[in-house]
Amino acid sequence: MDVLEAIGVTLIGLVVRFGIPIVLTILIVMWLRRLDARWQLEANQTRPRAAVAALPQVRCWEQRGCPPERRASCRAYARPDMPCWQVFRGADGRLQEACLDCDVFRKAPVPAYA
């Protein structure tokens, strides 16, 4: 009987020591995933899908008053669907220093991603 009792006490100790924390961790992870899914759903429902397209686009050549002959050679003028600072972005993804100080870039609205 002493051997069975020792085995039972050991098993109960293992369950208390390892089982309860593991079960609690699993329950907390499941709850956090459900909470995150609910927050994602709420965020997608409150954010309009066409938020980026609905923003008024600022044209740098209009604000800076570029003459037509300069517009003809401008890469930003050739791509009116993109903001000018995106057109002039470097191959490494960095913006040009001139774009960071430009009023067109500074006054442009921050896009809301859908």
CNS distance restraints for C-alpha pairs under 8 A (distance, minus, plus):
assign (resid   1 and name CA) (resid   5 and name CA) 6.01 0.50 0.50
assign (resid   2 and name CA) (resid   6 and name CA) 6.07 0.50 0.50
assign (resid   3 and name CA) (resid   7 and name CA) 6.19 0.50 0.50
assign (resid   4 and name CA) (resid   8 and name CA) 6.08 0.50 0.50
assign (resid   5 and name CA) (resid   9 and name CA) 6.12 0.50 0.50
assign (resid   6 and name CA) (resid  10 and name CA) 6.04 0.50 0.50
assign (resid   7 and name CA) (resid  11 and name CA) 6.13 0.50 0.50
assign (resid   8 and name CA) (resid  12 and name CA) 6.10 0.50 0.50
assign (resid   9 and name CA) (resid  13 and name CA) 6.03 0.50 0.50
assign (resid  10 and name CA) (resid  14 and name CA) 6.17 0.50 0.50
assign (resid  11 and name CA) (resid  15 and name CA) 6.18 0.50 0.50
assign (resid  12 and name CA) (resid  16 and name CA) 6.12 0.50 0.50
assign (resid  13 and name CA) (resid  17 and name CA) 5.86 0.50 0.50
assign (resid  14 and name CA) (resid  18 and name CA) 5.72 0.50 0.50
assign (resid  14 and name CA) (resid  19 and name CA) 7.01 0.50 0.50
assign (resid  15 and name CA) (resid  19 and name CA) 4.45 0.50 0.50
assign (resid  15 and name CA) (resid  20 and name CA) 6.52 0.50 0.50
assign (resid  16 and name CA) (resid  20 and name CA) 5.59 0.50 0.50
assign (resid  16 and name CA) (resid  21 and name CA) 7.96 0.50 0.50
assign (resid  17 and name CA) (resid  21 and name CA) 7.26 0.50 0.50
assign (resid  18 and name CA) (resid  22 and name CA) 6.22 0.50 0.50
assign (resid  19 and name CA) (resid  23 and name CA) 6.10 0.50 0.50
assign (resid  20 and name CA) (resid  24 and name CA) 6.07 0.50 0.50
assign (resid  21 and name CA) (resid  25 and name CA) 6.02 0.50 0.50
assign (resid  22 and name CA) (resid  26 and name CA) 6.21 0.50 0.50
assign (resid  23 and name CA) (resid  27 and name CA) 6.20 0.50 0.50
assign (resid  24 and name CA) (resid  28 and name CA) 6.15 0.50 0.50
assign (resid  25 and name CA) (resid  29 and name CA) 6.15 0.50 0.50
assign (resid  26 and name CA) (resid  30 and name CA) 6.19 0.50 0.50
assign (resid  27 and name CA) (resid  31 and name CA) 6.17 0.50 0.50
assign (resid  28 and name CA) (resid  32 and name CA) 6.12 0.50 0.50
assign (resid  29 and name CA) (resid  33 and name CA) 6.16 0.50 0.50
assign (resid  30 and name CA) (resid  34 and name CA) 6.30 0.50 0.50
assign (resid  31 and name CA) (resid  35 and name CA) 6.14 0.50 0.50
assign (resid  32 and name CA) (resid  36 and name CA) 6.03 0.50 0.50
assign (resid  33 and name CA) (resid  37 and name CA) 6.10 0.50 0.50
assign (resid  34 and name CA) (resid  38 and name CA) 6.18 0.50 0.50
assign (resid  35 and name CA) (resid  39 and name CA) 6.21 0.50 0.50
assign (resid  36 and name CA) (resid  40 and name CA) 6.06 0.50 0.50
assign (resid  37 and name CA) (resid  41 and name CA) 6.16 0.50 0.50
assign (resid  38 and name CA) (resid  42 and name CA) 6.19 0.50 0.50
assign (resid  39 and name CA) (resid  43 and name CA) 6.06 0.50 0.50
assign (resid  40 and name CA) (resid  44 and name CA) 6.17 0.50 0.50
assign (resid  41 and name CA) (resid  45 and name CA) 6.17 0.50 0.50
assign (resid  42 and name CA) (resid  46 and name CA) 6.17 0.50 0.50
assign (resid  43 and name CA) (resid  47 and name CA) 6.10 0.50 0.50
assign (resid  44 and name CA) (resid  48 and name CA) 7.68 0.50 0.50
assign (resid  44 and name CA) (resid 114 and name CA) 7.35 0.50 0.50
assign (resid  47 and name CA) (resid  51 and name CA) 7.48 0.50 0.50
assign (resid  47 and name CA) (resid 112 and name CA) 7.92 0.50 0.50
assign (resid  47 and name CA) (resid 114 and name CA) 6.78 0.50 0.50
assign (resid  48 and name CA) (resid 114 and name CA) 7.02 0.50 0.50
assign (resid  49 and name CA) (resid 114 and name CA) 5.31 0.50 0.50
assign (resid  50 and name CA) (resid  54 and name CA) 5.97 0.50 0.50
assign (resid  50 and name CA) (resid 114 and name CA) 7.42 0.50 0.50
assign (resid  51 and name CA) (resid  55 and name CA) 6.57 0.50 0.50
assign (resid  51 and name CA) (resid 111 and name CA) 7.25 0.50 0.50
assign (resid  51 and name CA) (resid 112 and name CA) 5.84 0.50 0.50
assign (resid  51 and name CA) (resid 113 and name CA) 7.12 0.50 0.50
assign (resid  51 and name CA) (resid 114 and name CA) 7.06 0.50 0.50
assign (resid  52 and name CA) (resid 111 and name CA) 5.50 0.50 0.50
assign (resid  52 and name CA) (resid 112 and name CA) 5.94 0.50 0.50
assign (resid  52 and name CA) (resid 113 and name CA) 6.71 0.50 0.50
assign (resid  52 and name CA) (resid 114 and name CA) 7.82 0.50 0.50
assign (resid  55 and name CA) (resid 109 and name CA) 7.33 0.50 0.50
assign (resid  55 and name CA) (resid 111 and name CA) 7.47 0.50 0.50
assign (resid  57 and name CA) (resid  83 and name CA) 7.51 0.50 0.50
assign (resid  57 and name CA) (resid 108 and name CA) 7.76 0.50 0.50
assign (resid  58 and name CA) (resid  63 and name CA) 7.74 0.50 0.50
assign (resid  58 and name CA) (resid  83 and name CA) 7.53 0.50 0.50
assign (resid  58 and name CA) (resid 104 and name CA) 6.75 0.50 0.50
assign (resid  58 and name CA) (resid 108 and name CA) 6.61 0.50 0.50
assign (resid  59 and name CA) (resid  63 and name CA) 6.43 0.50 0.50
assign (resid  59 and name CA) (resid  80 and name CA) 7.73 0.50 0.50
assign (resid  59 and name CA) (resid  83 and name CA) 7.52 0.50 0.50
assign (resid  59 and name CA) (resid  84 and name CA) 7.60 0.50 0.50
assign (resid  59 and name CA) (resid 104 and name CA) 7.64 0.50 0.50
assign (resid  60 and name CA) (resid  64 and name CA) 5.81 0.50 0.50
assign (resid  60 and name CA) (resid  84 and name CA) 6.74 0.50 0.50
assign (resid  60 and name CA) (resid 104 and name CA) 5.91 0.50 0.50
assign (resid  61 and name CA) (resid  65 and name CA) 5.60 0.50 0.50
assign (resid  61 and name CA) (resid  66 and name CA) 5.09 0.50 0.50
assign (resid  61 and name CA) (resid  71 and name CA) 7.17 0.50 0.50
assign (resid  61 and name CA) (resid  77 and name CA) 7.29 0.50 0.50
assign (resid  62 and name CA) (resid  66 and name CA) 6.79 0.50 0.50
assign (resid  63 and name CA) (resid 104 and name CA) 7.31 0.50 0.50
assign (resid  66 and name CA) (resid  70 and name CA) 6.26 0.50 0.50
assign (resid  66 and name CA) (resid  71 and name CA) 6.43 0.50 0.50
assign (resid  67 and name CA) (resid  71 and name CA) 6.39 0.50 0.50
assign (resid  68 and name CA) (resid  72 and name CA) 6.31 0.50 0.50
assign (resid  69 and name CA) (resid  73 and name CA) 7.22 0.50 0.50
assign (resid  70 and name CA) (resid  74 and name CA) 6.44 0.50 0.50
assign (resid  71 and name CA) (resid  77 and name CA) 5.94 0.50 0.50
assign (resid  72 and name CA) (resid  77 and name CA) 7.28 0.50 0.50
assign (resid  72 and name CA) (resid  78 and name CA) 7.76 0.50 0.50
assign (resid  74 and name CA) (resid  78 and name CA) 6.55 0.50 0.50
assign (resid  75 and name CA) (resid  79 and name CA) 6.49 0.50 0.50
assign (resid  75 and name CA) (resid  87 and name CA) 6.87 0.50 0.50
assign (resid  75 and name CA) (resid  88 and name CA) 7.77 0.50 0.50
assign (resid  76 and name CA) (resid  80 and name CA) 6.46 0.50 0.50
assign (resid  76 and name CA) (resid  82 and name CA) 7.57 0.50 0.50
assign (resid  76 and name CA) (resid  83 and name CA) 7.40 0.50 0.50
assign (resid  76 and name CA) (resid  84 and name CA) 4.95 0.50 0.50
assign (resid  76 and name CA) (resid  87 and name CA) 5.84 0.50 0.50
assign (resid  76 and name CA) (resid  88 and name CA) 7.49 0.50 0.50
assign (resid  77 and name CA) (resid  84 and name CA) 7.98 0.50 0.50
assign (resid  79 and name CA) (resid  87 and name CA) 7.45 0.50 0.50
assign (resid  82 and name CA) (resid  86 and name CA) 6.49 0.50 0.50
assign (resid  82 and name CA) (resid  87 and name CA) 6.73 0.50 0.50
assign (resid  83 and name CA) (resid  87 and name CA) 6.68 0.50 0.50
assign (resid  84 and name CA) (resid  88 and name CA) 6.38 0.50 0.50
assign (resid  85 and name CA) (resid  89 and name CA) 6.02 0.50 0.50
assign (resid  85 and name CA) (resid  95 and name CA) 6.81 0.50 0.50
assign (resid  85 and name CA) (resid  96 and name CA) 7.81 0.50 0.50
assign (resid  85 and name CA) (resid  99 and name CA) 5.97 0.50 0.50
assign (resid  85 and name CA) (resid 105 and name CA) 6.96 0.50 0.50
assign (resid  86 and name CA) (resid  95 and name CA) 7.76 0.50 0.50
assign (resid  88 and name CA) (resid  95 and name CA) 7.13 0.50 0.50
assign (resid  88 and name CA) (resid  96 and name CA) 7.04 0.50 0.50
assign (resid  89 and name CA) (resid  93 and name CA) 5.85 0.50 0.50
assign (resid  89 and name CA) (resid  94 and name CA) 5.75 0.50 0.50
assign (resid  89 and name CA) (resid  95 and name CA) 4.83 0.50 0.50
assign (resid  89 and name CA) (resid  96 and name CA) 6.46 0.50 0.50
assign (resid  90 and name CA) (resid  94 and name CA) 5.36 0.50 0.50
assign (resid  90 and name CA) (resid  95 and name CA) 6.28 0.50 0.50
assign (resid  90 and name CA) (resid  96 and name CA) 7.14 0.50 0.50
assign (resid  95 and name CA) (resid  99 and name CA) 6.50 0.50 0.50
assign (resid  95 and name CA) (resid 100 and name CA) 7.13 0.50 0.50
assign (resid  96 and name CA) (resid 100 and name CA) 6.78 0.50 0.50
assign (resid  97 and name CA) (resid 101 and name CA) 6.80 0.50 0.50
assign (resid  98 and name CA) (resid 102 and name CA) 6.21 0.50 0.50
assign (resid  99 and name CA) (resid 105 and name CA) 6.35 0.50 0.50
assign (resid 100 and name CA) (resid 105 and name CA) 6.66 0.50 0.50
assign (resid 100 and name CA) (resid 106 and name CA) 7.29 0.50 0.50
assign (resid 101 and name CA) (resid 105 and name CA) 7.57 0.50 0.50
assign (resid 101 and name CA) (resid 106 and name CA) 7.32 0.50 0.50
assign (resid 102 and name CA) (resid 106 and name CA) 6.33 0.50 0.50
assign (resid 103 and name CA) (resid 107 and name CA) 5.83 0.50 0.50
assign (resid 104 and name CA) (resid 108 and name CA) 6.02 0.50 0.50
